[in-house]
């Protein structure tokens, strides 16, 4: 059997196996699911976020992303070297004095920036309770908590 025939045979077998898996198991799950048992120290699932109290949401994404679809009432603090870190610290410090519960989020569950930002907020030593949102903006969006998800849920484009 020549190389082309072998390639075609392997491709046919692979496609058949993939198709059978899709038919048996269904399409892949793309929604974010937060498992509280898999959380790192300082992380919380959105379902664990306290209700009935004021929370300061800190967006660790880029300024453009935050301006486009950041959580209403959130403040920006990212690690972009072109940004003014002192302005971030001052702005967050003033808000923490008013709202001592802080949750930091970035783009998704693989974003490590939110942990670094949380460390910096804790280092301000303002007595705030600081957590990182597992799943970040993606979890907020899928839960319908972002401006973008609110528009889409209303049927507007």
KEVO-719254 format. One record per atom (N, C-alpha, C): chain; atom name; z, x, y. Coordinates in steps of 0.2 Angstrom, whole numbers, padded with zeros to 4 digits. Layout:
REM residues N
pt chain->A; name->CA; up->Z; east->X; north->Y
...
REM end
This chain:
REM residues 157
pt chain->A; name->N; up->0000; east->0004; north->-0006
pt chain->A; name->CA; up->0000; east->0000; north->0000
pt chain->A; name->C; up->0000; east->0004; north->0006
pt chain->A; name->N; up->-0004; east->0003; north->0011
pt chain->A; name->CA; up->-0005; east->0007; north->0017
pt chain->A; name->C; up->0001; east->0005; north->0022
pt chain->A; name->N; up->0001; east->0009; north->0027
pt chain->A; name->CA; up->0006; east->0008; north->0032
pt chain->A; name->C; up->0006; east->0002; north->0036
pt chain->A; name->N; up->0000; east->0000; north->0037
pt chain->A; name->CA; up->-0001; east->-0007; north->0041
pt chain->A; name->C; up->0001; east->-0012; north->0037
pt chain->A; name->N; up->0000; east->-0012; north->0030
pt chain->A; name->CA; up->0002; east->-0018; north->0026
pt chain->A; name->C; up->0009; east->-0018; north->0025
pt chain->A; name->N; up->0012; east->-0012; north->0025
pt chain->A; name->CA; up->0020; east->-0012; north->0024
pt chain->A; name->C; up->0023; east->-0015; north->0031
pt chain->A; name->N; up->0020; east->-0013; north->0036
pt chain->A; name->CA; up->0023; east->-0015; north->0043
pt chain->A; name->C; up->0022; east->-0023; north->0043
pt chain->A; name->N; up->0016; east->-0026; north->0041
pt chain->A; name->CA; up->0016; east->-0033; north->0041
pt chain->A; name->C; up->0020; east->-0036; north->0036
pt chain->A; name->N; up->0021; east->-0033; north->0030
pt chain->A; name->CA; up->0026; east->-0036; north->0025
pt chain->A; name->C; up->0033; east->-0036; north->0028
pt chain->A; name->N; up->0035; east->-0031; north->0031
pt chain->A; name->CA; up->0042; east->-0030; north->0034
pt chain->A; name->C; up->0043; east->-0035; north->0040
pt chain->A; name->N; up->0038; east->-0036; north->0044
pt chain->A; name->CA; up->0038; east->-0040; north->0049
pt chain->A; name->C; up->0039; east->-0048; north->0047
pt chain->A; name->N; up->0035; east->-0049; north->0042
pt chain->A; name->CA; up->0035; east->-0056; north->0039
pt chain->A; name->C; up->0042; east->-0058; north->0036
pt chain->A; name->N; up->0044; east->-0053; north->0032
pt chain->A; name->CA; up->0051; east->-0054; north->0029
pt chain->A; name->C; up->0056; east->-0055; north->0035
pt chain->A; name->N; up->0056; east->-0051; north->0040
pt chain->A; name->CA; up->0061; east->-0051; north->0046
pt chain->A; name->C; up->0060; east->-0058; north->0049
pt chain->A; name->N; up->0054; east->-0060; north->0051
pt chain->A; name->CA; up->0053; east->-0066; north->0054
pt chain->A; name->C; up->0056; east->-0072; north->0050
pt chain->A; name->N; up->0054; east->-0072; north->0044
pt chain->A; name->CA; up->0057; east->-0077; north->0039
pt chain->A; name->C; up->0064; east->-0078; north->0039
pt chain->A; name->N; up->0068; east->-0072; north->0039
pt chain->A; name->CA; up->0075; east->-0072; north->0039
pt chain->A; name->C; up->0078; east->-0074; north->0045
pt chain->A; name->N; up->0075; east->-0072; north->0051
pt chain->A; name->CA; up->0077; east->-0074; north->0057
pt chain->A; name->C; up->0076; east->-0082; north->0058
pt chain->A; name->N; up->0071; east->-0084; north->0056
pt chain->A; name->CA; up->0069; east->-0092; north->0056
pt chain->A; name->C; up->0074; east->-0096; north->0052
pt chain->A; name->N; up->0076; east->-0093; north->0046
pt chain->A; name->CA; up->0080; east->-0096; north->0042
pt chain->A; name->C; up->0087; east->-0096; north->0045
pt chain->A; name->N; up->0089; east->-0091; north->0048
pt chain->A; name->CA; up->0096; east->-0090; north->0051
pt chain->A; name->C; up->0096; east->-0095; north->0057
pt chain->A; name->N; up->0091; east->-0096; north->0061
pt chain->A; name->CA; up->0091; east->-0100; north->0066
pt chain->A; name->C; up->0092; east->-0108; north->0064
pt chain->A; name->N; up->0088; east->-0109; north->0059
pt chain->A; name->CA; up->0089; east->-0116; north->0056
pt chain->A; name->C; up->0095; east->-0118; north->0053
pt chain->A; name->N; up->0098; east->-0113; north->0050
pt chain->A; name->CA; up->0105; east->-0114; north->0046
pt chain->A; name->C; up->0111; east->-0114; north->0051
pt chain->A; name->N; up->0111; east->-0109; north->0056
pt chain->A; name->CA; up->0116; east->-0108; north->0060
pt chain->A; name->C; up->0115; east->-0111; north->0067
pt chain->A; name->N; up->0109; east->-0112; north->0069
pt chain->A; name->CA; up->0108; east->-0115; north->0075
pt chain->A; name->C; up->0106; east->-0109; north->0081
pt chain->A; name->N; up->0105; east->-0111; north->0087
pt chain->A; name->CA; up->0104; east->-0106; north->0092
pt chain->A; name->C; up->0110; east->-0102; north->0094
pt chain->A; name->N; up->0109; east->-0096; north->0096
pt chain->A; name->CA; up->0115; east->-0093; north->0098
pt chain->A; name->C; up->0119; east->-0096; north->0103
pt chain->A; name->N; up->0126; east->-0095; north->0103
pt chain->A; name->CA; up->0131; east->-0098; north->0108
pt chain->A; name->C; up->0130; east->-0093; north->0114
pt chain->A; name->N; up->0128; east->-0096; north->0120
pt chain->A; name->CA; up->0128; east->-0092; north->0126
pt chain->A; name->C; up->0134; east->-0094; north->0131
pt chain->A; name->N; up->0137; east->-0099; north->0130
pt chain->A; name->CA; up->0143; east->-0101; north->0134
pt chain->A; name->C; up->0149; east->-0096; north->0133
pt chain->A; name->N; up->0152; east->-0094; north->0139
pt chain->A; name->CA; up->0158; east->-0090; north->0139
pt chain->A; name->C; up->0164; east->-0093; north->0136
pt chain->A; name->N; up->0167; east->-0090; north->0131
pt chain->A; name->CA; up->0173; east->-0093; north->0128
pt chain->A; name->C; up->0178; east->-0088; north->0129
pt chain->A; name->N; up->0184; east->-0090; north->0132
pt chain->A; name->CA; up->0189; east->-0085; north->0133
pt chain->A; name->C; up->0195; east->-0086; north->0128
pt chain->A; name->N; up->0196; east->-0081; north->0124
pt chain->A; name->CA; up->0201; east->-0081; north->0118
pt chain->A; name->C; up->0207; east->-0078; north->0121
pt chain->A; name->N; up->0213; east->-0082; north->0122
pt chain->A; name->CA; up->0219; east->-0079; north->0125
pt chain->A; name->C; up->0222; east->-0073; north->0121
pt chain->A; name->N; up->0220; east->-0073; north->0114
pt chain->A; name->CA; up->0223; east->-0068; north->0110
pt chain->A; name->C; up->0219; east->-0061; north->0111
pt chain->A; name->N; up->0214; east->-0061; north->0114
pt chain->A; name->CA; up->0210; east->-0055; north->0115
pt chain->A; name->C; up->0210; east->-0052; north->0122
pt chain->A; name->N; up->0215; east->-0055; north->0126
pt chain->A; name->CA; up->0216; east->-0053; north->0133
pt chain->A; name->C; up->0219; east->-0046; north->0134
pt chain->A; name->N; up->0217; east->-0042; north->0139
pt chain->A; name->CA; up->0220; east->-0036; north->0140
pt chain->A; name->C; up->0226; east->-0037; north->0145
pt chain->A; name->N; up->0231; east->-0033; north->0145
pt chain->A; name->CA; up->0236; east->-0034; north->0150
pt chain->A; name->C; up->0234; east->-0035; north->0157
pt chain->A; name->N; up->0236; east->-0040; north->0160
pt chain->A; name->CA; up->0235; east->-0042; north->0167
pt chain->A; name->C; up->0229; east->-0047; north->0167
pt chain->A; name->N; up->0226; east->-0049; north->0162
pt chain->A; name->CA; up->0220; east->-0053; north->0162
pt chain->A; name->C; up->0223; east->-0060; north->0160
pt chain->A; name->N; up->0219; east->-0065; north->0163
pt chain->A; name->CA; up->0220; east->-0072; north->0161
pt chain->A; name->C; up->0214; east->-0076; north->0160
pt chain->A; name->N; up->0214; east->-0081; north->0156
pt chain->A; name->CA; up->0208; east->-0086; north->0155
pt chain->A; name->C; up->0208; east->-0091; north->0161
pt chain->A; name->N; up->0203; east->-0094; north->0163
pt chain->A; name->CA; up->0203; east->-0098; north->0168
pt chain->A; name->C; up->0207; east->-0104; north->0167
pt chain->A; name->N; up->0208; east->-0106; north->0161
pt chain->A; name->CA; up->0212; east->-0112; north->0159
pt chain->A; name->C; up->0219; east->-0110; north->0160
pt chain->A; name->N; up->0221; east->-0104; north->0160
pt chain->A; name->CA; up->0228; east->-0102; north->0161
pt chain->A; name->C; up->0230; east->-0101; north->0169
pt chain->A; name->N; up->0225; east->-0101; north->0173
pt chain->A; name->CA; up->0226; east->-0101; north->0180
pt chain->A; name->C; up->0230; east->-0106; north->0183
pt chain->A; name->N; up->0236; east->-0105; north->0186
pt chain->A; name->CA; up->0240; east->-0110; north->0188
pt chain->A; name->C; up->0237; east->-0115; north->0193
pt chain->A; name->N; up->0239; east->-0121; north->0192
pt chain->A; name->CA; up->0237; east->-0127; north->0196
pt chain->A; name->C; up->0243; east->-0129; north->0200
pt chain->A; name->N; up->0241; east->-0132; north->0206
pt chain->A; name->CA; up->0246; east->-0135; north->0210
pt chain->A; name->C; up->0249; east->-0130; north->0215
pt chain->A; name->N; up->0247; east->-0123; north->0215
pt chain->A; name->CA; up->0249; east->-0118; north->0219
pt chain->A; name->C; up->0243; east->-0115; north->0223
pt chain->A; name->N; up->0244; east->-0112; north->0228
pt chain->A; name->CA; up->0239; east->-0109; north->0232
pt chain->A; name->C; up->0237; east->-0102; north->0228
pt chain->A; name->N; up->0231; east->-0101; north->0227
pt chain->A; name->CA; up->0229; east->-0094; north->0224
pt chain->A; name->C; up->0224; east->-0091; north->0229
pt chain->A; name->N; up->0225; east->-0084; north->0230
pt chain->A; name->CA; up->0220; east->-0080; north->0233
pt chain->A; name->C; up->0215; east->-0078; north->0228
pt chain->A; name->N; up->0209; east->-0080; north->0229
pt chain->A; name->CA; up->0204; east->-0077; north->0224
pt chain->A; name->C; up->0200; east->-0071; north->0228
pt chain->A; name->N; up->0200; east->-0066; north->0224
pt chain->A; name->CA; up->0197; east->-0060; north->0227
pt chain->A; name->C; up->0190; east->-0058; north->0223
pt chain->A; name->N; up->0185; east->-0058; north->0226
pt chain->A; name->CA; up->0178; east->-0057; north->0223
pt chain->A; name->C; up->0176; east->-0050; north->0223
pt chain->A; name->N; up->0176; east->-0047; north->0217
pt chain->A; name->CA; up->0174; east->-0040; north->0217
pt chain->A; name->C; up->0167; east->-0038; north->0216
pt chain->A; name->N; up->0162; east->-0043; north->0217
pt chain->A; name->CA; up->0155; east->-0042; north->0217
pt chain->A; name->C; up->0153; east->-0039; north->0223
pt chain->A; name->N; up->0146; east->-0038; north->0224
pt chain->A; name->CA; up->0143; east->-0036; north->0230
pt chain->A; name->C; up->0144; east->-0041; north->0236
pt chain->A; name->N; up->0143; east->-0039; north->0242
pt chain->A; name->CA; up->0143; east->-0043; north->0248
pt chain->A; name->C; up->0138; east->-0048; north->0247
pt chain->A; name->N; up->0132; east->-0046; north->0245
pt chain->A; name->CA; up->0126; east->-0051; north->0245
pt chain->A; name->C; up->0128; east->-0057; north->0240
pt chain->A; name->N; up->0131; east->-0055; north->0234
pt chain->A; name->CA; up->0132; east->-0060; north->0229
pt chain->A; name->C; up->0138; east->-0065; north->0231
pt chain->A; name->N; up->0143; east->-0062; north->0234
pt chain->A; name->CA; up->0149; east->-0065; north->0237
pt chain->A; name->C; up->0146; east->-0070; north->0242
pt chain->A; name->N; up->0142; east->-0068; north->0247
pt chain->A; name->CA; up->0140; east->-0073; north->0252
pt chain->A; name->C; up->0135; east->-0078; north->0249
pt chain->A; name->N; up->0131; east->-0076; north->0244
pt chain->A; name->CA; up->0127; east->-0081; north->0241
pt chain->A; name->C; up->0131; east->-0087; north->0237
pt chain->A; name->N; up->0135; east->-0085; north->0233
pt chain->A; name->CA; up->0138; east->-0090; north->0229
pt chain->A; name->C; up->0146; east->-0088; north->0227
pt chain->A; name->N; up->0149; east->-0085; north->0231
pt chain->A; name->CA; up->0156; east->-0084; north->0230
pt chain->A; name->C; up->0161; east->-0090; north->0230
pt chain->A; name->N; up->0166; east->-0090; north->0227
pt chain->A; name->CA; up->0171; east->-0095; north->0226
pt chain->A; name->C; up->0173; east->-0097; north->0233
pt chain->A; name->N; up->0173; east->-0104; north->0235
pt chain->A; name->CA; up->0175; east->-0106; north->0241
pt chain->A; name->C; up->0182; east->-0104; north->0243
pt chain->A; name->N; up->0183; east->-0101; north->0248
pt chain->A; name->CA; up->0190; east->-0098; north->0250
pt chain->A; name->C; up->0191; east->-0091; north->0248
pt chain->A; name->N; up->0187; east->-0088; north->0244
pt chain->A; name->CA; up->0188; east->-0081; north->0241
pt chain->A; name->C; up->0187; east->-0076; north->0247
pt chain->A; name->N; up->0190; east->-0070; north->0245
pt chain->A; name->CA; up->0189; east->-0065; north->0250
pt chain->A; name->C; up->0186; east->-0059; north->0246
pt chain->A; name->N; up->0182; east->-0055; north->0250
pt chain->A; name->CA; up->0178; east->-0050; north->0246
pt chain->A; name->C; up->0182; east->-0043; north->0246
pt chain->A; name->N; up->0182; east->-0040; north->0241
pt chain->A; name->CA; up->0184; east->-0033; north->0240
pt chain->A; name->C; up->0180; east->-0030; north->0234
pt chain->A; name->N; up->0176; east->-0026; north->0236
pt chain->A; name->CA; up->0172; east->-0022; north->0231
pt chain->A; name->C; up->0173; east->-0015; north->0232
pt chain->A; name->N; up->0170; east->-0011; north->0227
pt chain->A; name->CA; up->0171; east->-0004; north->0228
pt chain->A; name->C; up->0164; east->0000; north->0230
pt chain->A; name->N; up->0160; east->-0004; north->0234
pt chain->A; name->CA; up->0154; east->-0001; north->0237
pt chain->A; name->C; up->0156; east->0004; north->0242
pt chain->A; name->N; up->0154; east->0010; north->0241
pt chain->A; name->CA; up->0156; east->0016; north->0246
pt chain->A; name->C; up->0153; east->0015; north->0253
pt chain->A; name->N; up->0149; east->0010; north->0254
pt chain->A; name->CA; up->0146; east->0009; north->0261
pt chain->A; name->C; up->0151; east->0004; north->0264
pt chain->A; name->N; up->0155; east->0001; north->0261
pt chain->A; name->CA; up->0160; east->-0004; north->0264
pt chain->A; name->C; up->0166; east->-0001; north->0266
pt chain->A; name->N; up->0170; east->-0005; north->0271
pt chain->A; name->CA; up->0176; east->-0002; north->0274
pt chain->A; name->C; up->0182; east->-0004; north->0270
pt chain->A; name->N; up->0184; east->0001; north->0266
pt chain->A; name->CA; up->0190; east->-0001; north->0261
pt chain->A; name->C; up->0196; east->-0003; north->0265
pt chain->A; name->N; up->0197; east->0000; north->0271
pt chain->A; name->CA; up->0203; east->-0002; north->0275
pt chain->A; name->C; up->0203; east->-0009; north->0277
pt chain->A; name->N; up->0197; east->-0011; north->0279
pt chain->A; name->CA; up->0196; east->-0018; north->0281
pt chain->A; name->C; up->0198; east->-0023; north->0275
pt chain->A; name->N; up->0195; east->-0021; north->0269
pt chain->A; name->CA; up->0197; east->-0025; north->0263
pt chain->A; name->C; up->0205; east->-0025; north->0262
pt chain->A; name->N; up->0208; east->-0019; north->0262
pt chain->A; name->CA; up->0215; east->-0019; north->0262
pt chain->A; name->C; up->0219; east->-0023; north->0267
pt chain->A; name->N; up->0217; east->-0023; north->0273
pt chain->A; name->CA; up->0220; east->-0026; north->0278
pt chain->A; name->C; up->0219; east->-0034; north->0277
pt chain->A; name->N; up->0213; east->-0036; north->0276
pt chain->A; name->CA; up->0211; east->-0043; north->0275
pt chain->A; name->C; up->0215; east->-0046; north->0269
pt chain->A; name->N; up->0215; east->-0043; north->0264
pt chain->A; name->CA; up->0219; east->-0045; north->0258
pt chain->A; name->C; up->0226; east->-0045; north->0259
pt chain->A; name->N; up->0229; east->-0040; north->0262
pt chain->A; name->CA; up->0236; east->-0039; north->0263
pt chain->A; name->C; up->0238; east->-0045; north->0268
pt chain->A; name->N; up->0235; east->-0047; north->0273
pt chain->A; name->CA; up->0236; east->-0053; north->0277
pt chain->A; name->C; up->0236; east->-0059; north->0273
pt chain->A; name->N; up->0232; east->-0060; north->0269
pt chain->A; name->CA; up->0231; east->-0066; north->0265
pt chain->A; name->C; up->0236; east->-0066; north->0259
pt chain->A; name->N; up->0238; east->-0061; north->0256
pt chain->A; name->CA; up->0243; east->-0060; north->0251
pt chain->A; name->C; up->0250; east->-0062; north->0254
pt chain->A; name->N; up->0251; east->-0061; north->0260
pt chain->A; name->CA; up->0258; east->-0063; north->0263
pt chain->A; name->C; up->0258; east->-0070; north->0263
pt chain->A; name->N; up->0252; east->-0074; north->0264
pt chain->A; name->CA; up->0252; east->-0081; north->0264
pt chain->A; name->C; up->0252; east->-0084; north->0257
pt chain->A; name->N; up->0249; east->-0081; north->0253
pt chain->A; name->CA; up->0247; east->-0083; north->0246
pt chain->A; name->C; up->0249; east->-0078; north->0241
pt chain->A; name->N; up->0255; east->-0077; north->0239
pt chain->A; name->CA; up->0257; east->-0072; north->0234
pt chain->A; name->C; up->0254; east->-0072; north->0227
pt chain->A; name->N; up->0250; east->-0077; north->0225
pt chain->A; name->CA; up->0247; east->-0077; north->0219
pt chain->A; name->C; up->0239; east->-0075; north->0220
pt chain->A; name->N; up->0237; east->-0070; north->0216
pt chain->A; name->CA; up->0230; east->-0067; north->0217
pt chain->A; name->C; up->0227; east->-0067; north->0210
pt chain->A; name->N; up->0221; east->-0069; north->0210
pt chain->A; name->CA; up->0216; east->-0068; north->0204
pt chain->A; name->C; up->0210; east->-0065; north->0207
pt chain->A; name->N; up->0208; east->-0059; north->0203
pt chain->A; name->CA; up->0202; east->-0055; north->0205
pt chain->A; name->C; up->0197; east->-0057; north->0200
pt chain->A; name->N; up->0191; east->-0058; north->0202
pt chain->A; name->CA; up->0185; east->-0059; north->0197
pt chain->A; name->C; up->0179; east->-0055; north->0200
pt chain->A; name->N; up->0175; east->-0053; north->0195
pt chain->A; name->CA; up->0169; east->-0050; north->0197
pt chain->A; name->C; up->0163; east->-0054; north->0193
pt chain->A; name->N; up->0158; east->-0051; north->0191
pt chain->A; name->CA; up->0152; east->-0055; north->0188
pt chain->A; name->C; up->0153; east->-0058; north->0182
pt chain->A; name->N; up->0156; east->-0054; north->0177
pt chain->A; name->CA; up->0157; east->-0057; north->0170
pt chain->A; name->C; up->0162; east->-0053; north->0166
pt chain->A; name->N; up->0163; east->-0055; north->0160
pt chain->A; name->CA; up->0168; east->-0052; north->0156
pt chain->A; name->C; up->0167; east->-0045; north->0155
pt chain->A; name->N; up->0162; east->-0042; north->0156
pt chain->A; name->CA; up->0161; east->-0034; north->0155
pt chain->A; name->C; up->0161; east->-0030; north->0161
pt chain->A; name->N; up->0163; east->-0034; north->0167
pt chain->A; name->CA; up->0164; east->-0030; north->0173
pt chain->A; name->C; up->0171; east->-0027; north->0173
pt chain->A; name->N; up->0171; east->-0021; north->0174
pt chain->A; name->CA; up->0178; east->-0017; north->0174
pt chain->A; name->C; up->0180; east->-0017; north->0182
pt chain->A; name->N; up->0176; east->-0018; north->0186
pt chain->A; name->CA; up->0178; east->-0017; north->0193
pt chain->A; name->C; up->0184; east->-0021; north->0195
pt chain->A; name->N; up->0185; east->-0027; north->0192
pt chain->A; name->CA; up->0190; east->-0032; north->0194
pt chain->A; name->C; up->0197; east->-0029; north->0192
pt chain->A; name->N; up->0197; east->-0025; north->0187
pt chain->A; name->CA; up->0204; east->-0021; north->0185
pt chain->A; name->C; up->0205; east->-0016; north->0190
pt chain->A; name->N; up->0200; east->-0012; north->0192
pt chain->A; name->CA; up->0202; east->-0007; north->0198
pt chain->A; name->C; up->0204; east->-0010; north->0204
pt chain->A; name->N; up->0201; east->-0016; north->0206
pt chain->A; name->CA; up->0203; east->-0019; north->0212
pt chain->A; name->C; up->0210; east->-0022; north->0212
pt chain->A; name->N; up->0211; east->-0025; north->0206
pt chain->A; name->CA; up->0218; east->-0027; north->0205
pt chain->A; name->C; up->0223; east->-0022; north->0205
pt chain->A; name->N; up->0222; east->-0016; north->0203
pt chain->A; name->CA; up->0226; east->-0010; north->0203
pt chain->A; name->C; up->0228; east->-0008; north->0211
pt chain->A; name->N; up->0222; east->-0009; north->0215
pt chain->A; name->CA; up->0223; east->-0007; north->0222
pt chain->A; name->C; up->0227; east->-0012; north->0225
pt chain->A; name->N; up->0226; east->-0018; north->0224
pt chain->A; name->CA; up->0230; east->-0024; north->0227
pt chain->A; name->C; up->0238; east->-0023; north->0225
pt chain->A; name->N; up->0239; east->-0021; north->0219
pt chain->A; name->CA; up->0246; east->-0020; north->0216
pt chain->A; name->C; up->0249; east->-0014; north->0220
pt chain->A; name->N; up->0245; east->-0009; north->0221
pt chain->A; name->CA; up->0247; east->-0003; north->0225
pt chain->A; name->C; up->0249; east->-0004; north->0232
pt chain->A; name->N; up->0247; east->-0010; north->0235
pt chain->A; name->CA; up->0249; east->-0012; north->0241
pt chain->A; name->C; up->0256; east->-0014; north->0242
pt chain->A; name->N; up->0259; east->-0015; north->0236
pt chain->A; name->CA; up->0266; east->-0017; north->0235
pt chain->A; name->C; up->0268; east->-0022; north->0240
pt chain->A; name->N; up->0265; east->-0028; north->0239
pt chain->A; name->CA; up->0267; east->-0034; north->0243
pt chain->A; name->C; up->0270; east->-0039; north->0239
pt chain->A; name->N; up->0272; east->-0037; north->0233
pt chain->A; name->CA; up->0275; east->-0042; north->0229
pt chain->A; name->C; up->0271; east->-0048; north->0226
pt chain->A; name->N; up->0265; east->-0047; north->0226
pt chain->A; name->CA; up->0260; east->-0052; north->0224
pt chain->A; name->C; up->0260; east->-0052; north->0216
pt chain->A; name->N; up->0259; east->-0058; north->0213
pt chain->A; name->CA; up->0257; east->-0058; north->0206
pt chain->A; name->C; up->0249; east->-0058; north->0206
pt chain->A; name->N; up->0247; east->-0052; north->0203
pt chain->A; name->CA; up->0240; east->-0051; north->0202
pt chain->A; name->C; up->0237; east->-0051; north->0195
pt chain->A; name->N; up->0232; east->-0055; north->0194
pt chain->A; name->CA; up->0229; east->-0056; north->0188
pt chain->A; name->C; up->0221; east->-0055; north->0188
pt chain->A; name->N; up->0218; east->-0053; north->0183
pt chain->A; name->CA; up->0211; east->-0052; north->0183
pt chain->A; name->C; up->0208; east->-0058; north->0178
pt chain->A; name->N; up->0203; east->-0061; north->0181
pt chain->A; name->CA; up->0200; east->-0067; north->0177
pt chain->A; name->C; up->0195; east->-0065; north->0172
pt chain->A; name->N; up->0197; east->-0066; north->0166
pt chain->A; name->CA; up->0192; east->-0064; north->0160
pt chain->A; name->C; up->0186; east->-0069; north->0161
pt chain->A; name->N; up->0180; east->-0066; north->0161
pt chain->A; name->CA; up->0174; east->-0069; north->0161
pt chain->A; name->C; up->0171; east->-0070; north->0168
pt chain->A; name->N; up->0176; east->-0068; north->0173
pt chain->A; name->CA; up->0174; east->-0068; north->0180
pt chain->A; name->C; up->0170; east->-0074; north->0183
pt chain->A; name->N; up->0165; east->-0072; north->0187
pt chain->A; name->CA; up->0161; east->-0077; north->0191
pt chain->A; name->C; up->0158; east->-0082; north->0185
pt chain->A; name->N; up->0156; east->-0079; north->0180
pt chain->A; name->CA; up->0152; east->-0083; north->0175
pt chain->A; name->C; up->0157; east->-0088; north->0172
pt chain->A; name->N; up->0163; east->-0087; north->0171
pt chain->A; name->CA; up->0168; east->-0092; north->0169
pt chain->A; name->C; up->0169; east->-0097; north->0174
pt chain->A; name->N; up->0169; east->-0095; north->0180
pt chain->A; name->CA; up->0170; east->-0100; north->0186
pt chain->A; name->C; up->0164; east->-0104; north->0186
pt chain->A; name->N; up->0158; east->-0101; north->0186
pt chain->A; name->CA; up->0152; east->-0105; north->0186
pt chain->A; name->C; up->0151; east->-0110; north->0181
pt chain->A; name->N; up->0152; east->-0108; north->0174
pt chain->A; name->CA; up->0152; east->-0112; north->0169
pt chain->A; name->C; up->0157; east->-0118; north->0169
pt chain->A; name->N; up->0162; east->-0117; north->0172
pt chain->A; name->CA; up->0167; east->-0122; north->0173
pt chain->A; name->C; up->0166; east->-0127; north->0179
pt chain->A; name->N; up->0161; east->-0125; north->0183
pt chain->A; name->CA; up->0159; east->-0130; north->0188
pt chain->A; name->C; up->0163; east->-0128; north->0195
pt chain->A; name->N; up->0165; east->-0122; north->0195
pt chain->A; name->CA; up->0170; east->-0121; north->0201
pt chain->A; name->C; up->0166; east->-0117; north->0207
pt chain->A; name->N; up->0160; east->-0115; north->0206
pt chain->A; name->CA; up->0156; east->-0111; north->0211
pt chain->A; name->C; up->0151; east->-0116; north->0215
pt chain->A; name->N; up->0150; east->-0114; north->0221
pt chain->A; name->CA; up->0145; east->-0118; north->0225
pt chain->A; name->C; up->0138; east->-0119; north->0221
pt chain->A; name->N; up->0136; east->-0114; north->0217
pt chain->A; name->CA; up->0130; east->-0114; north->0214
pt chain->A; name->C; up->0130; east->-0119; north->0208
pt chain->A; name->N; up->0136; east->-0119; north->0204
pt chain->A; name->CA; up->0136; east->-0124; north->0199
pt chain->A; name->C; up->0137; east->-0131; north->0201
pt chain->A; name->N; up->0141; east->-0132; north->0207
pt chain->A; name->CA; up->0142; east->-0138; north->0210
pt chain->A; name->C; up->0135; east->-0141; north->0212
pt chain->A; name->N; up->0130; east->-0137; north->0215
pt chain->A; name->CA; up->0124; east->-0140; north->0217
pt chain->A; name->C; up->0120; east->-0142; north->0211
pt chain->A; name->N; up->0120; east->-0138; north->0206
pt chain->A; name->CA; up->0116; east->-0139; north->0200
pt chain->A; name->C; up->0119; east->-0146; north->0196
pt chain->A; name->N; up->0126; east->-0146; north->0196
pt chain->A; name->CA; up->0128; east->-0152; north->0193
pt chain->A; name->C; up->0127; east->-0159; north->0197
pt chain->A; name->N; up->0125; east->-0158; north->0203
pt chain->A; name->CA; up->0123; east->-0164; north->0207
pt chain->A; name->C; up->0116; east->-0166; north->0206
pt chain->A; name->N; up->0112; east->-0162; north->0202
pt chain->A; name->CA; up->0105; east->-0163; north->0201
pt chain->A; name->C; up->0101; east->-0160; north->0207
pt chain->A; name->N; up->0103; east->-0156; north->0211
pt chain->A; name->CA; up->0099; east->-0153; north->0217
pt chain->A; name->C; up->0097; east->-0147; north->0215
pt chain->A; name->N; up->0091; east->-0144; north->0218
pt chain->A; name->CA; up->0089; east->-0138; north->0216
pt chain->A; name->C; up->0088; east->-0134; north->0223
REM end
